[in-house]
């Protein structure tokens, strides 16, 4: 005999209450209690963090403000009138830094990837390429960036190469490209070597050549894995682009120096630093977002 369907709310054979599959899910009283506890703990942690931060900031402000030399420091480094007067010149110089960073970033990525491929290519025929790439990376990772700027900025124009600009901006950009490409090459190489050899073997078994395997199988995975590291290098490049000021290029730092020289008020340097920070912090937060995104969806697995 066929059993008659049980109505919602009726008691089943085991004594449990039968509910309809169409009824919305309602958390139990225990789950609601746990959610309320977690919410209360979150609010309490936020309040404690806010209070401790404000207390620490208040202590720092009180300590600095009560120091005997604070009025003089405030006048010399935090003059609002001087900041307003110097802001247009420093901002114009910052635009030069941004352009230098963008152009150099593209060239660094191309040269760094080329060096990484040269270092990872196999076979005795490619030994000169590996030797050149290794020597290049070792040389420019060992030389301080400031020294490379001086050597190229003051020495290269003396060669009077035909068809090559002799401006300090050009050679300053070359110094940035040469130095940073050595670091970026190692980042790319780490990504290439992190791809499992079975990926190459599978691609070759499908009939792909070495170049096709590198282009369609290895490099897409390698680049994706090292995007956060590349973004960190971009943040560093944005800051170090200000070093071209040592060659006389009127960027943000050099503009601040010119403004300071008129009355020896160092507020323009603070303005330049604030502008650099306004660029760096969003880039750093974007880098963190990319890293978190790669952590959940990248080749390294799920967190």
MOLIN-V586256 format. One record per pair of residues at least 4 apart in sequence whose ideal C-beta (glycine too) atoms are under 7 Angstrom apart, sorted by the first residue. I is the first residue (numbers start at 1). J is the second residue. D is the distance in Angstrom with one decimal. If there is no record, write none. Layout:
# MOLIN-V586256
I|J|D + I|J|D
This chain:
# MOLIN-V586256
6|10|4.9 + 6|12|6.5 + 6|18|5.1 + 8|18|6.2 + 8|19|5.8 + 8|20|4.1 + 9|17|6.6 + 10|18|5.5 + 11|15|6.1 + 11|17|6.5 + 12|16|5.2 + 12|18|5.1 + 19|23|5.4 + 27|31|3.9 + 27|32|5.3 + 29|33|6.3 + 30|34|6.5 + 31|35|6.4 + 32|36|6.4 + 33|37|6.4 + 34|38|6.4 + 35|39|6.3 + 36|40|6.3 + 37|41|6.4 + 38|42|6.4 + 39|43|6.5 + 40|44|6.2 + 41|45|6.3 + 42|46|6.4 + 43|47|6.3 + 44|48|6.3 + 45|49|6.2 + 46|50|6.2 + 47|51|6.2 + 48|52|6.2 + 49|53|6.2 + 50|54|6.3 + 51|55|6.2 + 52|56|6.3 + 53|57|6.3 + 54|58|6.1 + 55|59|6.4 + 56|60|6.5 + 57|61|6.2 + 58|62|6.1 + 59|63|6.2 + 60|64|6.2 + 61|65|5.7 + 62|66|6.0 + 64|70|6.0 + 65|70|5.7 + 69|73|5.6 + 70|74|5.9 + 71|75|6.5 + 72|76|6.2 + 73|77|5.7 + 74|78|4.9 + 75|79|5.9 + 76|265|5.9 + 76|266|5.7 + 77|266|5.2 + 77|267|5.9 + 77|270|5.6 + 78|267|6.4 + 78|270|6.6 + 79|83|6.4 + 79|265|5.7 + 79|267|4.6 + 80|84|6.5 + 81|85|6.4 + 82|86|6.0 + 82|265|4.9 + 82|267|4.1 + 82|268|6.9 + 83|87|6.2 + 83|267|5.1 + 83|271|5.3 + 86|90|5.6 + 86|256|6.8 + 86|259|4.1 + 86|267|6.7 + 86|268|4.0 + 86|271|5.8 + 87|91|5.9 + 87|271|5.9 + 88|92|6.4 + 89|93|6.6 + 89|255|4.5 + 89|259|5.9 + 90|94|6.4 + 90|252|5.2 + 90|255|5.0 + 90|256|5.3 + 90|268|5.9 + 90|271|5.1 + 90|272|5.1 + 90|275|6.5 + 91|95|6.9 + 91|275|6.7 + 92|255|6.8 + 93|97|6.8 + 93|250|5.8 + 93|251|4.5 + 93|252|3.9 + 93|254|6.3 + 93|255|3.6 + 94|98|6.5 + 94|252|4.1 + 94|275|5.1 + 95|99|6.6 + 96|100|6.3 + 96|251|4.8 + 97|101|6.2 + 97|241|4.6 + 97|242|6.0 + 97|251|4.9 + 97|252|5.5 + 98|102|6.4 + 99|103|6.3 + 100|104|5.9 + 100|173|5.7 + 100|241|4.8 + 100|244|6.6 + 101|105|5.9 + 101|237|5.7 + 101|238|5.1 + 101|241|4.8 + 103|107|6.7 + 103|173|6.6 + 104|108|5.8 + 104|173|5.5 + 104|176|4.8 + 104|177|5.3 + 104|237|6.5 + 105|109|6.4 + 105|234|5.9 + 105|237|6.2 + 106|110|6.6 + 107|111|6.1 + 107|177|4.8 + 108|112|5.6 + 108|177|5.5 + 108|180|4.7 + 108|181|4.9 + 108|184|5.4 + 109|113|6.2 + 109|184|6.7 + 110|114|6.4 + 111|115|6.3 + 111|177|6.5 + 111|181|4.1 + 112|116|6.3 + 112|181|4.5 + 112|184|3.2 + 112|185|4.3 + 112|188|5.6 + 113|117|6.4 + 113|188|5.2 + 114|118|6.4 + 115|119|6.3 + 115|133|4.7 + 115|136|6.3 + 115|137|6.5 + 115|181|6.5 + 115|185|3.7 + 116|120|6.4 + 116|185|4.7 + 116|188|3.5 + 116|189|4.2 + 116|192|6.0 + 117|121|6.3 + 117|214|6.9 + 118|129|4.4 + 118|130|6.4 + 118|132|6.9 + 118|133|3.9 + 119|130|5.7 + 119|133|4.4 + 119|134|6.2 + 119|189|5.4 + 120|189|6.0 + 120|192|5.0 + 120|193|6.6 + 121|126|4.3 + 121|129|6.1 + 121|130|6.7 + 122|126|6.8 + 126|130|6.0 + 127|131|6.0 + 128|132|6.2 + 129|133|6.3 + 130|134|6.1 + 131|135|6.2 + 132|136|6.2 + 133|137|6.3 + 134|138|6.2 + 135|139|6.0 + 136|140|6.4 + 136|182|6.5 + 137|141|5.8 + 137|182|4.6 + 137|185|5.6 + 137|186|6.4 + 138|142|6.1 + 139|143|6.5 + 140|178|5.5 + 140|179|5.2 + 140|182|3.9 + 141|182|4.8 + 141|183|6.5 + 143|147|5.5 + 143|148|5.3 + 145|149|6.4 + 145|175|6.9 + 145|179|4.8 + 145|240|6.2 + 145|243|6.4 + 146|150|6.6 + 146|243|6.3 + 146|246|6.9 + 147|151|6.2 + 148|152|6.1 + 148|175|4.4 + 148|178|6.3 + 148|179|5.3 + 149|153|5.4 + 149|172|6.0 + 149|175|4.5 + 149|243|6.0 + 149|244|6.8 + 149|246|5.9 + 149|247|6.3 + 150|154|5.7 + 151|155|5.2 + 152|156|4.8 + 152|171|4.5 + 152|174|5.7 + 152|175|4.7 + 153|168|5.5 + 153|171|4.8 + 153|172|5.8 + 153|175|6.9 + 153|247|4.0 + 156|171|5.2 + 157|166|4.1 + 157|171|6.7 + 165|170|4.2 + 168|172|5.8 + 168|247|3.8 + 168|248|5.3 + 168|249|5.2 + 169|173|6.4 + 169|244|6.9 + 169|249|5.0 + 170|174|6.5 + 171|175|6.5 + 172|176|6.8 + 172|244|3.5 + 172|247|5.1 + 172|249|5.9 + 173|177|6.3 + 174|178|6.2 + 175|179|6.2 + 176|180|5.8 + 176|237|6.8 + 176|240|6.7 + 176|241|6.7 + 177|181|5.8 + 180|184|5.9 + 180|233|6.6 + 180|237|5.8 + 181|185|6.0 + 183|187|6.8 + 183|233|6.2 + 184|188|6.4 + 184|230|6.8 + 184|233|5.7 + 185|189|6.2 + 186|190|6.4 + 187|191|6.8 + 187|226|5.1 + 187|229|4.8 + 187|230|6.0 + 187|233|6.8 + 188|192|6.3 + 188|222|6.7 + 188|226|6.5 + 189|193|6.2 + 190|194|6.3 + 190|226|6.5 + 191|222|3.4 + 191|223|6.3 + 191|225|4.8 + 191|226|3.9 + 192|218|6.0 + 192|222|4.5 + 194|222|6.8 + 194|225|5.8 + 195|199|5.2 + 195|218|5.1 + 195|221|5.1 + 195|222|5.7 + 197|201|6.2 + 198|202|6.0 + 199|203|6.5 + 199|217|5.6 + 199|218|6.7 + 200|204|6.2 + 200|213|5.6 + 200|217|7.0 + 200|218|6.6 + 201|205|6.2 + 202|206|6.7 + 203|208|4.5 + 203|213|4.1 + 203|217|4.5 + 204|208|6.1 + 204|213|6.1 + 208|212|4.1 + 208|213|4.7 + 208|216|6.9 + 209|213|6.8 + 210|214|6.4 + 211|215|6.1 + 212|216|5.6 + 213|217|5.1 + 213|218|6.2 + 214|218|5.0 + 214|219|5.9 + 215|219|6.0 + 218|222|5.8 + 219|223|5.9 + 220|224|6.4 + 221|225|6.5 + 221|299|5.8 + 222|226|6.6 + 223|227|6.8 + 224|298|6.3 + 224|299|6.6 + 225|298|6.2 + 225|299|5.5 + 225|300|6.9 + 226|230|5.7 + 227|231|6.3 + 227|290|5.7 + 227|294|6.3 + 228|232|6.7 + 228|287|6.0 + 228|290|5.5 + 228|291|3.9 + 228|294|6.0 + 229|233|6.7 + 230|234|6.5 + 231|235|6.7 + 231|287|3.9 + 231|290|5.8 + 232|236|6.6 + 232|287|5.9 + 233|237|6.2 + 234|238|6.5 + 234|283|6.8 + 235|280|5.9 + 235|283|5.0 + 235|284|5.7 + 235|287|6.4 + 236|240|6.0 + 237|241|6.3 + 238|279|5.9 + 238|280|6.1 + 238|283|6.5 + 239|276|6.3 + 239|280|6.4 + 242|251|6.0 + 242|252|6.3 + 242|253|4.6 + 242|276|6.9 + 244|249|4.6 + 244|251|6.1 + 245|249|6.1 + 245|251|5.3 + 245|253|4.1 + 245|254|4.0 + 249|254|6.2 + 250|254|4.7 + 250|255|5.6 + 251|255|6.8 + 252|256|6.4 + 252|272|4.6 + 252|275|6.2 + 253|257|6.5 + 253|272|5.6 + 254|258|6.5 + 255|259|6.4 + 256|260|6.2 + 256|268|3.8 + 256|269|4.9 + 256|271|6.6 + 256|272|4.2 + 257|261|6.4 + 259|268|4.0 + 260|264|6.6 + 260|265|6.4 + 260|266|5.6 + 260|268|5.3 + 260|269|6.5 + 266|270|6.9 + 267|271|6.4 + 268|272|6.3 + 269|273|6.4 + 270|274|6.3 + 271|275|6.5 + 272|276|6.5 + 273|277|6.3 + 274|278|6.4 + 275|279|6.8 + 276|280|6.0 + 277|281|5.9 + 279|283|6.6 + 280|284|5.9 + 281|285|6.4 + 282|286|6.2 + 283|287|6.4 + 284|288|6.6 + 285|289|6.5 + 286|290|6.4 + 287|291|6.3 + 288|292|6.4 + 289|293|6.3 + 290|294|6.2 + 291|295|6.3 + 292|296|6.8 + 293|297|6.1 + 294|298|3.7 + 295|300|7.0 + 295|303|4.9 + 296|302|6.2 + 296|303|6.0
